[in-house]
Amino acid sequence: MGRFVLEDLEGSLSVTLFADQLQKFEPYLVEEAPVLVADRCGTRGSETEMTAGEVVHLARAAEKLGDRPCG
């Protein structure tokens, strides 16, 4: 299991990865690397956090994810 902080110009979000996701996506988790993270968000107390199911380098996001519908 691992955790990292995802940041953008608006703020930051704590992201948790379970062991299999950590092993799979660790090469993308480089400081300052632009990534797209997807799965589910929730709150713990007053903090919002995310559990990552997919991490994709931003340069490959359109190719990897295609035209997925929202919702």
C-alpha positions in Angstrom: 0.0 0.0 0.0 1.2 3.5 -0.7 0.2 7.1 -0.7 1.1 10.2 -2.6 -0.2 13.8 -2.8 -1.7 14.9 -6.2 -1.4 18.7 -6.7 -2.6 21.2 -9.2 -3.0 24.9 -9.3 -6.1 24.7 -7.1 -4.9 22.6 -4.3 -3.9 19.0 -3.3 -5.4 15.7 -2.6 -4.1 12.6 -0.8 -4.2 9.5 -3.0 -4.0 5.9 -1.7 -2.9 3.0 -3.9 -3.3 -0.6 -2.9 -0.4 -3.0 -3.3 -1.3 -4.2 -6.8 -1.9 -0.7 -8.1 1.3 0.6 -6.5 3.3 -2.0 -8.2 1.6 -1.4 -11.5 1.7 2.4 -11.5 4.9 3.2 -9.5 6.9 4.1 -12.7 4.4 7.0 -13.3 4.7 8.4 -9.7 7.7 10.7 -10.2 7.8 14.1 -8.6 6.5 16.8 -10.9 5.3 14.2 -13.5 1.9 15.2 -15.0 -0.5 12.3 -14.4 -4.2 11.6 -14.6 -5.6 9.6 -11.7 -9.0 8.0 -11.7 -11.2 5.9 -9.4 -13.2 7.1 -6.4 -13.1 10.0 -4.0 -14.4 10.3 -0.5 -14.1 12.2 2.7 -12.5 11.4 6.0 -13.5 14.0 8.5 -12.9 17.3 6.8 -10.3 15.9 4.4 -11.1 14.7 0.8 -9.0 11.7 -0.3 -8.9 9.4 -3.4 -8.3 5.7 -3.9 -6.5 5.3 -7.3 -7.5 2.6 -9.7 -5.8 4.0 -12.7 -2.8 6.3 -13.1 -1.8 7.4 -16.6 1.0 9.8 -17.7 -0.8 12.8 -19.1 0.9 12.5 -22.5 -0.7 9.1 -22.9 -4.1 9.8 -21.3 -6.2 10.2 -24.5 -4.6 7.1 -26.1 -5.0 5.0 -23.0 -8.5 6.1 -21.9 -10.1 6.9 -25.2 -13.6 8.4 -25.3 -15.0 7.1 -22.0 -18.4 8.5 -21.1 -18.7 10.5 -17.9 -20.9 9.3 -15.0 
